Amino acid sequence: MRLLSPTRRFGLTAVAMASLMTLAACGSGSDSADAGGGSGGAPVVPANAISGTVAVGAPITNGKLRVLDANGNVVVSDLAIAADGTYADVTLTGTAPYRIEACGYAGPNYLCVYSVTSAAGTANVTPLTSAMVLLASGQSPDTLMSGTATGLTTDSIASAQDQLRTSLSSVLASAGITGTLDFVSSPLTAGSRTGYDGVLDAVGVSTGSDAGTAFVQITPRIGEGNVYMTQGDTSGTVTTTASASSLQLGGLETLFNNMTASLASASACSETSTGILRSLAPGAHMQLGDGNDVARGAAAVAQGLCSFFAEGDDGTPMWGSRLMSPTLGRCDTGATPTCRVSFVLQDTDGNVKPVGDGMAVTQIDGQWKFLGDLLPISLHAAAKAQRTRRIDSTEPVFDYDRALAFDVGAVSGLMCAQVSQHDSSGAATTIAYFKRYGENVQRLSLWTTDGFGNGASTDRLVGQLRGPDDTWVSLPQGTDGDAVVRNFYRGGRTVTFSFFSDGDCSVPMAIEGQTSYDVDVNGVPPVWSAMESLPWPELDADSVSALRNLAIDGGASGSFHAAWSFAHGPLGLDGATVCASRADCGDGGNGRLGERGLSPSARDATISLGNRGSVVNANDAKTLALYGRTGDGVDLQSNYSSCPVTSAGQSCH
């Protein structure tokens, strides 16, 4: 909805810190039958090599490829993927089958997709090949990227392809695919928005694990339904709307290329006929900044965007950046087609920076125009998970927490919002209520059970407000919180925000003609049994020792170096914070000793420190937080805490 700071990221903000404390198949490689796979043909490759395309609808950005043979030997590693998503001429060595991992940015999320091939030829890597690998092996794809390959046989891969094609029959037909689509070897052109690439636009594909069982979830972006799949078993359906073909999604590339051209300079942005204005819908509207002021109309939004690009939120001009090819969210194919899209910049140094959330495009007279905010009110829904590890004791102590975060803009007259989800039968369940804390607040606050923690009251008449800016809804530890999570897996990843004009949440309130809006959740919290296996970064021994011994005088400066690895596959880290955890570690708090941004490829960082508070001794409590986002959109925060004065075996507080 609102423009984001180029450096905005999930971290130890005041809200997050408070929450921390209170939350305490492949083809053979030969050419397949014509499957309507887009304008690009299969690459011509040497007889002993593979080439292909890495795509999520849009090409993957800043991508790297890794290939292993059947015995876990590295065939190639850190091979750069071209800007159009292609890679070429990877010479095969060792024994088939060959496992493929491609990691990079898809919109704002850093993710990895997987594939497998048995011989030379075309080997595409997409979310659907990731699903194929899971359904063939019965294991999460990232777990197969080490050691000996298991479960990936010719028969299991063929069965997985059939299971996927059956579940996607409506989507394949809508994309004009009449032959047998081989998800690995069929022609694919990233960003063409047709054929195979059109299928990637039409559905969202996620993988996960529930009580040790690996699963695939498919949600429609252009249609209805939800599919939940495990090896050999499928429940639910997805259908594509009859009007989907009218979207002409290929025009999105033209729109974003035109908007990129206007980012060349301040004059290019503001030029009347060729600047950003020509790319905007007449009814464009956008919330600029963190307040509730909204720019309305193409001219006002154009002026606001050009001003933002000139300074960002940190005074750094963004001229010369490019808007990345957009990934799609849910589309409305009605009389005026509208689609949610990613709004992400790649700067002149190659860094990827999300600058907007909840953005949309609309189709007017066959041409796509940038609409700005999808909804007339700021509404966000996101999943959060965090692990806190005590690192100063002989046996590490781990605490795990998970939450859902809901952001409801405090527009005039809105006193209450109900957040509900639907299960697989369609029945609605209330997750939380949010109410107005006071007159001069930017968003509604969680209606809690006791006014102390982040437990949500689901009784609109019984509860308390805790503070002016509570957005997190903690899920119970253990299996008690898993029911909400499983409803997202099996009933779809959407919540409904309903609005009321009174504090008792009984008088419906319409906002631009609607008393409720559906919003897709960014990610889904894991079930409790999967928390430990999330891609938490692991500090090396030197970093653990450095944090344990860190000391800094009041008013002094210094630095802290940390290095880490990933035991369960890479995470898209984007920031780090060092805190004296006995003090306030919110933005601007004296307890925040230092912070810096990170790139997903980083495996170490030096953080500049400045202590505005009192002396911090080696035996005092302190915390290093590494934060980022999974490819599925879950915000992860990994905390490493030292508190020698606390008894062994207990958590730091």
N, C-alpha and C positions, 0 to 999 in steps of 0.2 A: 504494500500500500504506500507507505511513505518512502522517500529516498533514504537510503542507508549511507552512513559514512563509509568511504572507501576502506577504512580500517576497522569498521565495526565488526565485532565478533563476540561469540559467547564466552564469557569469562567471569571473573569474580567481581561482578558489579555488586552494588549494594543488595539488590534482590537475590542474586545468585548466592552471595555469601551468606545472607540470612537463610536461604534455603539449605545451604550446606550444613548450617548449624542445626536447623530444625528438621530437615529431612532424615538428621543423624540417622555323437549323434552326428553323428557327423557323417558327411558324405565321404566317398572314397577319395575325393580330390579331383575326380573326373568331372566333366561338364554335366550338369543336370538338364532335365527338360526345361523348356522356356516357361518360367513361372511368373512372367510379368514383373521382373525384378527391377524395374527402373531403367533409366537411360544408359547406365554404364554397363559394359560387357565384362565378362570374366577376364582378369588380367592374363596375359601370356607370360608364363614363368618357366624357368629351366626345369628339366625333368626331375631333378632331385631337390626342388625348393618349393616353398609355399609363399604366397602373397595373398593379400586380402584387404578388407576394409573393416575398421573399427568404428562402429556407429551406435548412437542411441537415439536415432532420428536425425539429430545434428551430429556433425563429426565430433569426435572427442578432441579436447584441446590440451596441449602440453603433454601428450600421451607418450608412454614408454611401453615396450613389448618385451615379454619374457616367455621363452619356450623351453619346456622340459621333455625329455624322452620318457619312455615307460619306466625306466629304472631311476628316474630323478636326476639324471645328468643334465646339465645346462647346455642347451643347444644355442641359445642367444639370450642376452640379458641387456636391459636398458637400451633397446633399439628405439630410436626416435620415430614416432608416428607422424606422418606428414599432416599439414594443416587441413587437408581434405579428408583425413581419416584413413588414408591408405598406408600400407607398408609393403615392401617388396623384397623378393629374392632372399628369403631366409633359407640357407642351405641346411637340409636335414642331415643329422648325424645320429648314430645310436639306433634305438629300437622303438618302433611304433607300439601303442598310440602316443601321439605327441600332445602334451597339454599346453595350452596357450593362456597367458594372462596379459591383459592390457589395462593400464591404469592411467587416468587423466581426469580432466574436468568435463562434466556434463552439466551445463548451466552452472549454478553456484556450487555444486557438490563434486568433491573429488571421489571417484569411485573406481572399482576394478570390475571388468567383465571378463568372461572366461569362454574357452572353446576347446575343442579337441578334434584332431584329424589323424587319419591312419596312413596317409600317403601324400605325395607332392600334389600341388595344384592350388586351388582357391580355398582359403580358410578364413572366413569372416569371424569377427568377434563382436557379439552384441548381447544385450540383455536376454534375448531369446536363446542364444547358444549357452549362456550361463544357466538358464533354466533347464536346457537339454542335458547339460553335464550333471546337474543335480538329480534329475529324474532318472538318468542312466545309472548313476553310481549310488544313489541313496544318501549322498553326503553333500555338505555345503561345498561349493566349488573351491573356495579358498583353502580348504583343508587338503585338497588334492594337489596343491602346488609345492609339495615336498615329498620326498620318499618315493616308493614304488607305487605306480598307478594301480588302483583296485576298482573293479566293477565296471570299467570302461571297455566293454566288449562290443563287437559288431552288432550282436543281437540286442544288447541293452540300449545301445545308441539308437538303433532303428526303432525300438519300442518307444523310447522317449520322444523321438521326432513325431511318431504317430499320435502319441498322447497329446502333445502340444498342438499339432495340426487339428485334431478333433475339437479341442477346447477353443480354438481360434477360428473355427470354420466361418462364422459370420464376418469376422474381421478380414479374413483372407478374401472372401468373396467381394466385400466392399472395396478392397484394394485392387480388384480386377485380376487377382491371381487365380487362374483356372487350372494350371498344371500343379505338379507336386513341388511345393516349396521346400528345398533343402536349406535349412537355416545356416549351414556352414558354407556350402559351395554355390548357392544360387547368386546371380548377379545382384550387386548392391552398390548404390551410389549414395553416400551420406549427404544429407541436405537436399536430395531431389524431391523428397516428400511424396514419392510415388512408389508403387510396387512394394518390394520388401521394406524399403525405407518408410513408406507410408504406413506399414503395419507397425513399425517401431514408434511412429508418431501416435498411432491410434490407441496404444495400450501402455500402461505402466507395469513393469515386471520387477518384482522383489523376491528375494530369497531369504530364508531364515531357518531357525531351528526351534522346535517346541517339544520339550520333554525328550530331547534326544532324537527327534524325528525331523529330518530336513524337509522343508516345504517350499513351494513356489506360490506366490500370490500374483494374480493378474487383475488389474483394475482398468476399466475403460476410460479413455480421455474423450472419446467421441462415441458415446453410447451409454449403455446401462449394464449393471450386473457386477459380479465379483466371482472369481475362480480361485479355489484353493486346491492345490495339487501336492500329493506326495507320490513317491515312486509307485506307479501302477494304479493310483486312485485319484479321481477328480470329483470335486463337488462344486456346484454352481455353474453359471454360464455368463458369458459376456456377449452382448449384441451391439452392432453398430447401427446408428440411426440411418434411416433411408436417405436423408438429405446430406450425409457425410461427404459425398462426392462433390457437392457444390462448394466446399470450402476452398478448393484450389490452393492447397497449402504451399505449393512451390513459390507463390508470391511473397511469402514471408522473407525469403532470402533477399529479394529486391528491396523490400521495406528496410531491413536491417542494414543492407549495404548503403542505402541512401542516408540513413541516420548516421552511419559511420563516416560517410563523406562530410557530414556537417560537423564532425568532431575534429576536423583538421585544424581549426583555429577559431578564435572568437568571431572574426568576420564571416567565416564560412558558416558558423552556427546561426548567426543572426540575419544572414542574407535572405531577403524576402522570398524569392522564387526557388532557390536551391538549398536553403538552409533547413533547419530542423522543422520549421513550420509546415513545409510541404508534406511531411510524413505524419502529421497529427490529424486525428479525427476532429471535425468541427465541435463535437461534444466532449472533447478531452477534458479530464479533470484529474488533479493530482494533489495529494497532501505533500507539502514541501517542508521538510524539517520535522521536529518532534512535537509540534503543537497541533492544533486542530484546524489551522487555517488551510483552506483548499484553493488552489488556482483553478479557475473554471474557464473553459473555452480554449481553443487552439492557441490564440495569441498569448494569453496569460501563461499557459503551460510551456510554450516555446521560450518565453522570456525566463521563466523559472528554471528550465533545464539548462539553458545557456549560462545562467548565473551559477548554477550548481557545477557545471563542467569547468567553469572558469576558476573555481576555488575549491570544489569538493567541500568536505567538512574540516579539512586540516590546512587549508590555504594553499594546497598544491594543485596547480592547473592540470586538467586531464586531457588537454589537447594532444592529438596524435594517437590517442587510444582507439581501439576498435570495439564495436559491440559484437560479442560472440554470437554465432548462429544460435537461435533460440531453441530451447527445449520446451515442449508443450506441457501445459497443465490441462485441466478439463475444458472442453469446448462446448458452447451452446450453438447448435446449428439451426436456430430459429430464423425468423424473418431478417434479423440483422445479426449474422454470425459473429460470435465473440469467443476468443480463446485466451486463456491465461498463458503467459509466456515468461521465461526467464529474462532478466534484464541485467546482464553481466558484462563488464568491460575487461579487456586485456590491454594493459598499458604498454608504453613503448619499451619497457624492460621485460615484457613477457609475463608480468604478474597478473593473475586473475582476481578481479575485485567485484563482488556483488554490490550493485549500487541501488537496487530497488527490489521490493518484494510485493507480490500481489498485483503485478502489472498485467495489462491485457492489450490485445489488438482486436480490431473489428474490421469486417469486410464491408466496404461501401462501393456499390456499383462495380463489383468484381475486383476491387483493389483493396489491399490491406493497409490500414492506418493504425497508428499507435494511439490507444485510448487513454493510457495512463492507469489510474487505479481501476481495478476490476469492479470493486464495490463502493457504494457511497459512504461507507463507514469503515474505519480501521478495524479489521478482524484478522487475527492470526491464531493458528493452532500448531503447536510443535511438540515433539517428544524430546525429553531430556533424560540423560542417564549419567551417573557419576560414580567413580570409585575413589575412595580415600584410603591410602595405604600408610600406615605408620612404619617409618623406616629406621627408627633408632633402637629398636629392640631386637633381640636375637632371632625371634620368630616374628615375621611381619604380621601386622594386624590389618585386616581388610574390612572396610565398610562399603556397602553398595546401596545406592538410592536411585530411584527413577521417578519421573514426574511427567505430567502434561502441562504445558504452558498455554494459556489463552489470553490474548490481548484484545480488549474491547474498548474502542475509542469512546470517550465520554461526550458524545454529541448532546446538543441542547435537548432537554426534556427526557433523556433516557435515564431511568433510575434503576433498572434491573435487566439482566440478560441471563437466560437459561441456556446451558450447553448440554446437548443430548446426543447420543449415538444410537444407531440401529444395529440389532443383531442379524444373524443370517435369515431369521424368519420375518424381519421387517419391524419387529417390536422396538419401540423407543425406550431408552433408559436415560435418566438424568445423570450427568457426570458432576455438574457443579452449577452454582448460581454466582453471579457477579453483581455487585451493587455499588452505587455511587457513595464514595467515602466523604466527599465534600464538594464545594462549589468550584474550587480552583484546582481541579485535578485533570490529568490528560486521559486517564483510562479508568474503567471500573475496577473494583477490588474484589478479591475472592471472599465469598461468604463462607466463613470457616465454622467448624463445629464448636471451637472453644475460644477463639480470639487469640490463640497462642501459636499453634503450629499451622502447617499447610494442608491439614485435613479438610476436605470440602464437606460442607453440610448440603445434603440433598433435600432438606426440608426448607422450603422457601420462607417459612415463618419462624424457624428455630435456628439460631446461629448468631455469629458475631463477626463484625469487621475488625481486622487486626491493624491494618495500615493503609495508606493511600495508594499503594502501588504493588499489591500482591497479585501476581499472575500465575504462580506455580500451584498446581494441584498434585500433592504427593500421592503416589500409589503405595498401598501397604507393602511392607517387606514380606518376603516369602510368597507362597502361592496364593495368598488372599487377594493380591492385586491382579492376578493373571486373567480373571474373567473379563475385565475391561480390555486387556490387550488382545485376547482371543476374539472378542467381538470385532476389533479392527481387522484382524486377519480374515475372518470368515464372513463378516457383514459389510466390509468395505471401509476405506480409510477417510470417511467423511463424518464431520460433526455438524449439527444444526444449532445456530445461534438464534434464539427467539427473544424479542424485545418487549419491554413493559415500561409504562410511564409512571408506575407507582412502586414504592419500596417493598410492597408485599408480592410483587410479581404476578398481579392478577389482571391488570388492564393492558391488553396488547397495544403496542405502539408501532405504527407504520413508519418506515424510513424509505423515502422515495417509492412508496406504494407497496412495500413488502414488510410483513411483520416478522419474517425470519429469512435467514440466508444460510446456504450450505457452504462449508469451507473444508477443503481437503487438509488433512494433518500432514505436516512435514515430518515424515518418519513415523514409526510406531515404537513405543517402549518395548524392550524385550520381555519375554516371560522370565520369571525369576531364575529358572534353571539355566538360562542362556547368558546371564549377566557376567559370569566369570570369564566366558570365552569371547567377549567383545574385544575389538582390537585396541585394548589399552596399551599405551606405550610403556616400556619397562626401562627404568633408569639403570645405568651401569653402576658398578661398585664405586668408582671414583666420584660420581655425581651424588650418590647416597652419602658418602663420607663428607663431601663438600657441603651439602645441605645440613648435615648433622653438626658440623663445626663452624657454620657461618656465623660471623659476628660483625657488627658494624656500629660505630659510635653515633650518637645523636648529631644530626647536622652533617654527617660525613657522607662521602660517596664511595663507590666501589663497583665491583662486578661479580657476577656469578655465572659459571659455565656448567652446562648440563648436557649429557649425551644419553641417547635412548635407542631402543630397538623395538620391533613389533613381533610378538610371538604368534599372533593370529592374523597376519596380513596387515597391510598398511592402512593408516587412517589419515584423512586429510586434515592434519593439524594446521592451525592458522594463528596460534598465539600462545604466549606463556606469561605468567605472572609470578612474582616472588612476594610473599607477604609475611609480616610479623603477625601471626594469627591471633595473638592476644589482643590486638588493636583492630580498629576499623580498617577493613581492606576494600571498601567500596571505592568507586571512582573518586579520586581526590582525597581519600582517607589517609591519615598518617601511617596506617599499617601497611599500605601498599608501597613496597620498597622499589619495585621496578617491573617493567613489562616490555614486551616487544612482539612484533608480528613474526610469523613463521610461514614458510612455504611447505607444501606437502612432502617435498623431496628432502627436507632438512632432517638430519639425524642428530644434530647438536646445535647449541646456540649459546652465545654469551649475552647475558642480560645486564645492562647498566643499572646500578643501584643508587638510590639517594634516600637517605633516612631523614625524614622531616620530624620524626618523633624522638623518643628517648632511646637510650642505648639498647641495642639488641645483643645479648650475650649468647655464647655457644649453647648453653643449656636452656635458653628460652625457646618457647614454641615458635615454629615458623613453618611455612608451607610453600611448595612450588606447585603451581597448577599448569598443566598442559591441556589445551582445549582445541576442539575442532568438530568435525561433522562426518558421520559415516556417509557412504554413497547413497544410502537409503534416506538420508536427511535427518538422522537422530543426532542431536547435539550431545557430544561426549565431553565430560570434564574429568581429567585424571589428576587427583591431588596426591602429593607426597608430603607427609607431615612428620616433623620431629618435635618431640616434647619429652625430653629426658626426665623431667620432674614428675611426670605422670607414671603411675604404677605400671609395671610390665604387664602385657596382655590386655590393657585397656586402650580405648581409642583416644586420640588427642581431642581436646575440647578448647 
